[in-house]
């Protein structure tokens, strides 16, 4: 394998990603250290660490992509 992309999640940030009181959302940057708050975030951070280890030890070129939620532009909610 010459290179790899790992799709992680912004859930890895967990409790570290909080919006300021005057802001509607918090922005995620690479400066935020992950503080996962559930098993999903913990396992994603563990996998990210493994990818970083492979990069250091095996020189594997890799990209870790922390994806957020994806919604269609005109999402509708059905009511029963």
OpenMM code with the backbone's topology and positions (N, CA, C; nanometers):
from openmm import Vec3, app, unit

residues = "UNK UNK UNK UNK UNK UNK UNK UNK UNK UNK UNK UNK UNK UNK UNK UNK UNK UNK UNK UNK UNK UNK UNK UNK UNK UNK UNK UNK UNK UNK UNK UNK UNK UNK UNK UNK UNK UNK UNK UNK UNK UNK UNK UNK UNK UNK UNK UNK UNK UNK UNK UNK UNK UNK UNK UNK UNK UNK UNK UNK UNK UNK UNK UNK UNK UNK UNK UNK UNK UNK UNK UNK UNK UNK UNK UNK UNK UNK UNK UNK".split()
positions = [
    Vec3(0.0853, -0.1174, 0.0000),
    Vec3(0.0000, 0.0000, 0.0000),
    Vec3(0.0899, 0.1237, 0.0000),
    Vec3(0.0641, 0.2158, -0.0910),
    Vec3(0.1448, 0.3369, -0.1010),
    Vec3(0.0890, 0.4524, -0.0192),
    Vec3(-0.0436, 0.4577, -0.0068),
    Vec3(-0.1071, 0.5671, 0.0663),
    Vec3(-0.2453, 0.5225, 0.1108),
    Vec3(-0.2989, 0.5932, 0.2091),
    Vec3(-0.4289, 0.5557, 0.2636),
    Vec3(-0.5010, 0.6801, 0.3151),
    Vec3(-0.6337, 0.6757, 0.3068),
    Vec3(-0.7186, 0.7800, 0.3650),
    Vec3(-0.8082, 0.7143, 0.4687),
    Vec3(-0.8103, 0.7716, 0.5893),
    Vec3(-0.8965, 0.7208, 0.6952),
    Vec3(-1.0044, 0.8237, 0.7232),
    Vec3(-1.1291, 0.7825, 0.7134),
    Vec3(-1.2402, 0.8727, 0.7427),
    Vec3(-1.2768, 0.8588, 0.8895),
    Vec3(-1.2463, 0.9603, 0.9644),
    Vec3(-1.2778, 0.9634, 1.1060),
    Vec3(-1.4043, 1.0471, 1.1248),
    Vec3(-1.4176, 1.1132, 1.2361),
    Vec3(-1.5386, 1.1887, 1.2660),
    Vec3(-1.5096, 1.3034, 1.3612),
    Vec3(-1.5881, 1.4081, 1.3528),
    Vec3(-1.5738, 1.5172, 1.4480),
    Vec3(-1.6203, 1.4749, 1.5870),
    Vec3(-1.6830, 1.3591, 1.5983),
    Vec3(-1.7178, 1.3059, 1.7305),
    Vec3(-1.5930, 1.2793, 1.8134),
    Vec3(-1.4792, 1.2691, 1.7473),
    Vec3(-1.3534, 1.2509, 1.8196),
    Vec3(-1.3251, 1.3694, 1.9116),
    Vec3(-1.3711, 1.4893, 1.8723),
    Vec3(-1.3488, 1.6068, 1.9566),
    Vec3(-1.4259, 1.5977, 2.0871),
    Vec3(-1.5466, 1.5413, 2.0803),
    Vec3(-1.6276, 1.5228, 2.2004),
    Vec3(-1.6452, 1.6496, 2.2801),
    Vec3(-1.6088, 1.6436, 2.4066),
    Vec3(-1.6279, 1.7569, 2.4974),
    Vec3(-1.5306, 1.8713, 2.4742),
    Vec3(-1.4302, 1.8522, 2.3891),
    Vec3(-1.3348, 1.9598, 2.3626),
    Vec3(-1.3904, 2.0623, 2.2657),
    Vec3(-1.4952, 2.0284, 2.1940),
    Vec3(-1.5496, 2.1178, 2.0914),
    Vec3(-1.6788, 2.1815, 2.1411),
    Vec3(-1.6655, 2.2955, 2.2033),
    Vec3(-1.7813, 2.3675, 2.2575),
    Vec3(-1.7904, 2.5059, 2.1941),
    Vec3(-1.9123, 2.5475, 2.1644),
    Vec3(-1.9333, 2.6819, 2.1099),
    Vec3(-1.9233, 2.7841, 2.2224),
    Vec3(-1.8720, 2.9018, 2.1876),
    Vec3(-1.8756, 3.0118, 2.2829),
    Vec3(-2.0209, 3.0495, 2.3066),
    Vec3(-2.0495, 3.1069, 2.4208),
    Vec3(-2.1875, 3.1390, 2.4578),
    Vec3(-2.2557, 3.2298, 2.3548),
    Vec3(-2.1800, 3.3163, 2.2884),
    Vec3(-2.2397, 3.4100, 2.1933),
    Vec3(-2.2387, 3.3566, 2.0500),
    Vec3(-2.1995, 3.2314, 2.0308),
    Vec3(-2.1906, 3.1723, 1.8967),
    Vec3(-2.2889, 3.0551, 1.8839),
    Vec3(-2.3511, 3.0389, 1.7655),
    Vec3(-2.4460, 2.9285, 1.7468),
    Vec3(-2.3776, 2.7920, 1.7334),
    Vec3(-2.2525, 2.7903, 1.6850),
    Vec3(-2.1794, 2.6646, 1.6678),
    Vec3(-2.0334, 2.6848, 1.7063),
    Vec3(-1.9670, 2.5732, 1.7352),
    Vec3(-1.8237, 2.5775, 1.7608),
    Vec3(-1.7488, 2.5324, 1.6369),
    Vec3(-1.6384, 2.5965, 1.6063),
    Vec3(-1.5598, 2.5603, 1.4890),
    Vec3(-1.4502, 2.4639, 1.5286),
    Vec3(-1.4334, 2.3606, 1.4501),
    Vec3(-1.3296, 2.2604, 1.4751),
    Vec3(-1.2051, 2.2952, 1.3958),
    Vec3(-1.0910, 2.2937, 1.4635),
    Vec3(-0.9631, 2.3160, 1.3973),
    Vec3(-0.8657, 2.2085, 1.4426),
    Vec3(-0.7509, 2.2035, 1.3790),
    Vec3(-0.6487, 2.1055, 1.4171),
    Vec3(-0.5860, 2.1382, 1.5517),
    Vec3(-0.6142, 2.2566, 1.6061),
    Vec3(-0.5599, 2.2948, 1.7358),
    Vec3(-0.6363, 2.2321, 1.8526),
    Vec3(-0.7551, 2.1805, 1.8266),
    Vec3(-0.8372, 2.1208, 1.9323),
    Vec3(-0.7912, 1.9770, 1.9562),
    Vec3(-0.7534, 1.9476, 2.0790),
    Vec3(-0.7161, 1.8106, 2.1146),
    Vec3(-0.8423, 1.7308, 2.1444),
    Vec3(-0.8536, 1.6093, 2.0916),
    Vec3(-0.9746, 1.5288, 2.1120),
    Vec3(-0.9980, 1.4930, 2.2595),
    Vec3(-1.1227, 1.5015, 2.3003),
    Vec3(-1.1675, 1.4540, 2.4316),
    Vec3(-1.2978, 1.3794, 2.4062),
    Vec3(-1.2884, 1.2561, 2.3501),
    Vec3(-1.4100, 1.1836, 2.3140),
    Vec3(-1.4987, 1.1578, 2.4355),
    Vec3(-1.6307, 1.1597, 2.4121),
    Vec3(-1.7236, 1.1389, 2.5234),
    Vec3(-1.8053, 1.0109, 2.5100),
    Vec3(-1.7764, 0.9310, 2.4058),
    Vec3(-1.8455, 0.8026, 2.3935),
    Vec3(-1.7529, 0.7028, 2.3241),
    Vec3(-1.7923, 0.5766, 2.3196),
    Vec3(-1.7079, 0.4713, 2.2658),
    Vec3(-1.6793, 0.4928, 2.1174),
    Vec3(-1.7727, 0.5506, 2.0454),
    Vec3(-1.7520, 0.5779, 1.9034),
    Vec3(-1.6337, 0.6724, 1.8838),
    Vec3(-1.6317, 0.7826, 1.9579),
    Vec3(-1.5213, 0.8776, 1.9486),
    Vec3(-1.3895, 0.8178, 1.9952),
    Vec3(-1.3943, 0.7367, 2.1021),
    Vec3(-1.2728, 0.6726, 2.1541),
    Vec3(-1.2103, 0.5807, 2.0495),
    Vec3(-1.2925, 0.4992, 1.9826),
    Vec3(-1.2384, 0.4066, 1.8838),
    Vec3(-1.1869, 0.4793, 1.7602),
    Vec3(-1.2505, 0.5902, 1.7223),
    Vec3(-1.2018, 0.6674, 1.6082),
    Vec3(-1.0666, 0.7314, 1.6397),
    Vec3(-1.0503, 0.7861, 1.7606),
    Vec3(-0.9224, 0.8447, 1.7995),
    Vec3(-0.8145, 0.7365, 1.8051),
    Vec3(-0.8494, 0.6171, 1.8550),
    Vec3(-0.7530, 0.5068, 1.8582),
    Vec3(-0.7080, 0.4696, 1.7172),
    Vec3(-0.8006, 0.4643, 1.6231),
    Vec3(-0.7660, 0.4330, 1.4840),
    Vec3(-0.6794, 0.5431, 1.4234),
    Vec3(-0.7094, 0.6692, 1.4548),
    Vec3(-0.6258, 0.7795, 1.4062),
    Vec3(-0.4826, 0.7639, 1.4577),
    Vec3(-0.4695, 0.7268, 1.5847),
    Vec3(-0.3363, 0.7070, 1.6431),
    Vec3(-0.2613, 0.5938, 1.5737),
    Vec3(-0.3320, 0.4873, 1.5377),
    Vec3(-0.2679, 0.3774, 1.4646),
    Vec3(-0.2179, 0.4239, 1.3280),
    Vec3(-0.2977, 0.5036, 1.2595),
    Vec3(-0.2551, 0.5576, 1.1304),
    Vec3(-0.1311, 0.6442, 1.1460),
    Vec3(-0.1272, 0.7252, 1.2506),
    Vec3(-0.0096, 0.8090, 1.2742),
    Vec3(0.1135, 0.7232, 1.3050),
    Vec3(0.0940, 0.6146, 1.3772),
    Vec3(0.2044, 0.5234, 1.4071),
    Vec3(0.2569, 0.4584, 1.2788),
    Vec3(0.1674, 0.4143, 1.1907),
    Vec3(0.2099, 0.3573, 1.0630),
    Vec3(0.2867, 0.4604, 0.9805),
    Vec3(0.2427, 0.5846, 0.9875),
    Vec3(0.3132, 0.6906, 0.9149),
    Vec3(0.4558, 0.7056, 0.9687),
    Vec3(0.4686, 0.7116, 1.1009),
    Vec3(0.6008, 0.7293, 1.1622),
    Vec3(0.6921, 0.6090, 1.1381),
    Vec3(0.6392, 0.4895, 1.1599),
    Vec3(0.7238, 0.3695, 1.1583),
    Vec3(0.7401, 0.3051, 1.0218),
    Vec3(0.6365, 0.3123, 0.9384),
    Vec3(0.6402, 0.2444, 0.8087),
    Vec3(0.6432, 0.3419, 0.6916),
    Vec3(0.6431, 0.4714, 0.7223),
    Vec3(0.6448, 0.5767, 0.6191),
    Vec3(0.5225, 0.5707, 0.5272),
    Vec3(0.4117, 0.5178, 0.5791),
    Vec3(0.2870, 0.5141, 0.5028),
    Vec3(0.2333, 0.6562, 0.4884),
    Vec3(0.2108, 0.6970, 0.3660),
    Vec3(0.1484, 0.8276, 0.3422),
    Vec3(0.0007, 0.8127, 0.3736),
    Vec3(-0.0491, 0.8961, 0.4651),
    Vec3(-0.1895, 0.8817, 0.5031),
    Vec3(-0.2516, 1.0186, 0.5301),
    Vec3(-0.3818, 1.0201, 0.5159),
    Vec3(-0.4616, 1.1383, 0.5435),
    Vec3(-0.5734, 1.0953, 0.6369),
    Vec3(-0.5901, 1.1674, 0.7454),
    Vec3(-0.7003, 1.1421, 0.8378),
    Vec3(-0.8006, 1.2549, 0.8186),
    Vec3(-0.9204, 1.2193, 0.7774),
    Vec3(-1.0246, 1.3165, 0.7464),
    Vec3(-1.1335, 1.3054, 0.8515),
    Vec3(-1.1507, 1.4085, 0.9336),
    Vec3(-1.2573, 1.4101, 1.0332),
    Vec3(-1.3807, 1.4754, 0.9715),
    Vec3(-1.4699, 1.3910, 0.9260),
    Vec3(-1.5918, 1.4392, 0.8609),
    Vec3(-1.6970, 1.4752, 0.9649),
    Vec3(-1.7740, 1.5762, 0.9324),
    Vec3(-1.8867, 1.6149, 1.0153),
    Vec3(-2.0120, 1.5539, 0.9546),
    Vec3(-2.1247, 1.5994, 0.9994),
    Vec3(-2.2499, 1.5488, 0.9437),
    Vec3(-2.2705, 1.6063, 0.8039),
    Vec3(-2.3335, 1.5252, 0.7198),
    Vec3(-2.3641, 1.5695, 0.5844),
    Vec3(-2.5153, 1.5662, 0.5668),
    Vec3(-2.5720, 1.6775, 0.5249),
    Vec3(-2.7151, 1.6847, 0.5025),
    Vec3(-2.7404, 1.7413, 0.3636),
    Vec3(-2.8464, 1.6950, 0.3030),
    Vec3(-2.8883, 1.7502, 0.1754),
    Vec3(-2.9295, 1.8950, 0.1977),
    Vec3(-2.9080, 1.9782, 0.0984),
    Vec3(-2.9346, 2.1206, 0.1106),
    Vec3(-3.0784, 2.1514, 0.1515),
    Vec3(-3.1749, 2.0752, 0.0967),
    Vec3(-3.3149, 2.1016, 0.1270),
    Vec3(-3.3747, 1.9825, 0.2010),
    Vec3(-3.3215, 1.9562, 0.3179),
    Vec3(-3.3688, 1.8448, 0.3972),
    Vec3(-3.5075, 1.8759, 0.4536),
    Vec3(-3.5972, 1.7796, 0.4447),
    Vec3(-3.7307, 1.7961, 0.5008),
    Vec3(-3.7507, 1.6878, 0.6066),
    Vec3(-3.8268, 1.7200, 0.7053),
    Vec3(-3.8585, 1.6248, 0.8122),
    Vec3(-4.0053, 1.5883, 0.7997),
    Vec3(-4.0300, 1.4593, 0.7887),
    Vec3(-4.1685, 1.4119, 0.7775),
    Vec3(-4.2295, 1.4029, 0.9170),
    Vec3(-4.3518, 1.4474, 0.9296),
    Vec3(-4.4229, 1.4389, 1.0562),
    Vec3(-4.5326, 1.3341, 1.0412),
    Vec3(-4.5433, 1.2493, 1.1417),
    Vec3(-4.6478, 1.1450, 1.1411),
    Vec3(-4.7753, 1.1939, 1.2024),
] * unit.nanometer
topology = app.Topology()
chain = topology.addChain("A")
for resn in residues:
    res = topology.addResidue(resn, chain)
    for name in ("N", "CA", "C"):
        topology.addAtom(name, app.Element.getBySymbol(name[0]), res)
